[in-house]
Amino acid sequence: MTPNPIPFFKPLISEAAIRDVERVMRSGWLTTGRYAKEFETAFAKYVKADYALALNSCTAALHLALDAIGLKQGEEVLLPTNTFAASAEVVEYFNAKPVLCDVRRDTQNIDEKKIERLLTRRTRAIMPVHFGGHPCEMDAILKIARKHTLYVIEDAAHCTPAYFKGKPIGTFGDITCFSFYANKCITTGEGGMAITDNRKYHERMKMMSLHGLSKDAWNRYDKRGSWYYEIVDRGFKYNMTDVAAALGIHQLKEANRLWKLRREAVARYHRLLKGVPGLLLPIELPHVKNSWHLYSMRVTSAKTGRDEIIQRLTDAGVKTSVHFIPLHLHPFYRNKYGYMPADFPVANTSFEQSVTLPLFPGMTPAQQVRVAGVIRDALA
Ligand SMILES: *Cc1c(COP(=O)(O)O)cnc(C)c1O
């Protein structure tokens, strides 16, 4: 008999959010409108940034961010190998090169000590990815960026919210990109946000997110009425709908409560798994606050491997995942750039040992006891 399955993730959507989404559906205005604007204003305030642009994904936000800093063909962007496809593919959109960097053993974030040796004359930007919501070493990264005149575009897909030395992620780089994908800390189903303190970047991203249409034209030619627009660049279609934004507004109001629930669940996993031999549990360095988007642990046991742990959990009805298959191991990047596993020793080991346990706001203590029990038995 298979026990009740435990999902990898399940979003917690309030009744108030559902009612508001319904209100949008009945309103007659479904696409970008006042809800998107309200979500932007609230999100900018939440991460203490001047400007926020609501988009249909974090991938779109990253793409627009690289466009806003003027990334050109043949240039390079430095990013960690331990990330999702999106972080690198947006660099490829420009026929620029994603230069992959190894990660730290403790946080699995980009190893700031290995950044400088990878810089070339063509490097334009560093893209830190805050893995699982644990902030990267932003002091060190900003210092390198200043020294070499590089932009910092943050992949903060996991960071609603996360803090580095008391300041929210969203206040460090030139542009910071958040995700509201279905299993992220807060969700709009699909969605993202691009944050910046720079008005020019914000306006460029806003224009390019909607076909490169200029709204200034409405002011310049207002005699012609509101139907007039000018195409000033070939843009994209990346705007967020009001249907999604209505959900986002509620999720953002709940973000701190959802975070508290994740933190409690993490503390419980820590207690249940502490002292089990052959495990390296995820951490939170003292100077940061982790969003705890992921409970990604490493199986270091010599006799029981990561794959066996995943199999045992699967057999027990527990869904798991692995974050991430490093980019340098994927055929596209391996073949195109000749990345060698030997250049990423820490990421390789981490990857082979990694398993991410289910973690979501409504997870019950009994479910966590079950998950931990399977792992304890396997490693006993
Ligand atoms: C989810 C994710 C993205 C992409 O987010 P979307 O909103 O799905 O485009 C980018 N980077 C990382 C690290 C992610 O986990």
The ligand as an SDF file (V2000), in Angstrom:
LIG
                    3D

 15 15  0  0  0  0  0  0  0  0999 V2000
   12.4870   29.9070  -11.4770 C   0  0  0  0  0  0  0  0  0  0  0  0
   13.8130   30.4780  -11.8080 C   0  0  0  0  0  0  0  0  0  0  0  0
   13.9890   31.3960  -12.8560 C   0  0  0  0  0  0  0  0  0  0  0  0
   12.9300   31.7010  -13.8620 C   0  0  0  0  0  0  0  0  0  0  0  0
   11.7630   32.1890  -13.3430 O   0  0  0  0  0  0  0  0  0  0  0  0
   10.4810   32.2770  -14.3080 P   0  0  0  0  0  0  0  0  0  0  0  0
    9.5940   33.2280  -13.5660 O   0  0  0  0  0  0  0  0  0  0  0  0
    9.9200   30.8850  -14.3940 O   0  0  0  0  0  0  0  0  0  0  0  0
   10.9200   32.8080  -15.6090 O   0  0  0  0  0  0  0  0  0  0  0  0
   15.2160   31.9960  -13.0130 C   0  0  0  0  0  0  0  0  0  0  0  0
   16.2560   31.6910  -12.2270 N   0  0  0  0  0  0  0  0  0  0  0  0
   16.1420   30.7890  -11.2220 C   0  0  0  0  0  0  0  0  0  0  0  0
   17.3260   30.5130  -10.3600 C   0  0  0  0  0  0  0  0  0  0  0  0
   14.9290   30.1420  -10.9980 C   0  0  0  0  0  0  0  0  0  0  0  0
   14.8290   29.2120  -10.0310 O   0  0  0  0  0  0  0  0  0  0  0  0
  1  2  1  0
  2  3  1  0
  2 14  2  0
  3  4  1  0
  3 10  2  0
  4  5  1  0
  5  6  1  0
  6  7  2  0
  6  8  1  0
  6  9  1  0
 10 11  1  0
 11 12  2  0
 12 13  1  0
 12 14  1  0
 14 15  1  0
M  END
$$$$
